[in-house]
Amino acid sequence: MSRYAIEPGGVASVLAGVDSDLGDLASHDAAVLAAAEASLAAVGSSKARPGLERFLDAYRTTVPGLHEGITAAHVAAMSATQAYVDADAEMAAKTPSPDSGAGR
């Protein structure tokens, strides 16, 4: 049997870092969208406009999709960590201590 351990504080720390990066992603996304909108205004009705519009249409859903996926993974990681902690506590409660005299 192999040993493994989950450090709930470590999981929380990693997820806090992910949350911070997710905030950065949102601000960068806003900057890209603003630049794309400015580009549309700059090109007017030129031949470049349809390509920029297609890019912008596709891009508008990319970061929100990433955000949803990352948020779902965050929730899953926290749920899995809590399940581990709960199971560990349950096992500990059911395991007799060496001082209890069980098994003698």
C-alpha positions as CSV (number, residue, x, y, z in Angstrom):
1,M,0.0,0.0,0.0
2,S,1.3,3.4,-0.8
3,R,1.0,6.4,1.4
4,Y,-0.5,9.7,0.4
5,A,-1.7,12.8,2.3
6,I,-3.6,15.8,1.4
7,E,-2.7,19.0,3.2
8,P,-5.9,21.0,3.2
9,G,-4.0,24.3,3.9
10,G,-1.8,23.6,0.9
11,V,-4.9,23.0,-1.3
12,A,-6.4,26.2,-0.1
13,S,-3.2,28.1,-0.8
14,V,-3.0,26.8,-4.3
15,L,-6.6,27.6,-4.9
16,A,-6.1,31.2,-3.6
17,G,-3.3,31.6,-6.1
18,V,-5.6,30.3,-8.9
19,D,-8.3,32.8,-7.7
20,S,-5.7,35.6,-7.9
21,D,-4.7,34.5,-11.4
22,L,-8.3,34.3,-12.4
23,G,-8.8,37.9,-11.4
24,D,-5.8,38.9,-13.5
25,L,-7.3,36.9,-16.5
26,A,-10.5,38.9,-16.2
27,S,-8.7,42.2,-16.3
28,H,-6.5,41.1,-19.3
29,D,-9.7,39.9,-21.0
30,A,-11.3,43.3,-20.6
31,A,-8.2,44.9,-22.1
32,V,-8.2,42.6,-25.1
33,L,-11.9,43.2,-25.7
34,A,-11.4,47.0,-25.5
35,A,-8.5,46.8,-27.9
36,A,-10.6,44.7,-30.3
37,E,-13.5,47.1,-30.1
38,A,-11.1,50.0,-30.8
39,S,-9.7,48.1,-33.8
40,L,-13.3,47.7,-35.1
41,A,-13.8,51.4,-34.8
42,A,-10.5,52.1,-36.5
43,V,-11.1,49.8,-39.5
44,G,-14.6,51.2,-40.1
45,S,-16.2,49.3,-43.0
46,S,-12.9,48.2,-44.6
47,K,-12.2,44.6,-45.8
48,A,-10.5,43.9,-42.4
49,R,-13.8,44.4,-40.5
50,P,-15.4,40.9,-41.1
51,G,-12.2,39.2,-39.9
52,L,-12.0,41.3,-36.8
53,E,-15.7,40.7,-36.1
54,R,-15.3,36.9,-36.4
55,F,-12.3,37.1,-34.0
56,L,-14.2,39.2,-31.5
57,D,-17.3,36.9,-31.7
58,A,-15.2,33.9,-31.0
59,Y,-13.0,35.6,-28.4
60,R,-16.0,36.9,-26.4
61,T,-16.8,33.4,-25.2
62,T,-13.3,32.1,-24.6
63,V,-12.4,33.7,-21.3
64,P,-15.8,33.3,-19.8
65,G,-15.6,29.6,-20.7
66,L,-12.2,29.4,-19.1
67,H,-13.6,31.2,-16.0
68,E,-16.5,28.7,-15.7
69,G,-14.2,25.7,-16.1
70,I,-11.7,27.0,-13.6
71,T,-14.4,27.9,-11.1
72,A,-15.9,24.4,-11.4
73,A,-12.5,22.8,-10.9
74,H,-12.0,25.0,-7.8
75,V,-15.3,23.8,-6.3
76,A,-14.5,20.2,-7.1
77,A,-11.0,20.5,-5.5
78,M,-12.5,22.0,-2.4
79,S,-15.2,19.4,-2.2
80,A,-12.7,16.6,-2.7
81,T,-10.5,18.0,0.0
82,Q,-13.3,18.4,2.4
83,A,-14.4,14.8,1.7
84,Y,-10.9,13.6,2.4
85,V,-10.8,15.6,5.7
86,D,-14.2,14.2,6.7
87,A,-13.2,10.6,5.9
88,D,-9.9,11.0,7.8
89,A,-11.8,12.3,10.8
90,E,-14.3,9.5,10.6
91,M,-11.5,6.9,10.4
92,A,-9.7,8.5,13.3
93,A,-12.9,8.4,15.4
94,K,-13.4,4.7,14.7
95,T,-9.7,3.7,15.3
96,P,-9.0,2.8,18.9
97,S,-6.1,4.6,20.5
98,P,-3.1,2.6,21.7
99,D,-4.0,3.6,25.3
100,S,-7.6,2.2,25.0
101,G,-6.5,-1.4,25.5
102,A,-8.3,-2.6,22.4
103,G,-6.9,-5.7,20.9
104,R,-5.2,-6.9,24.0
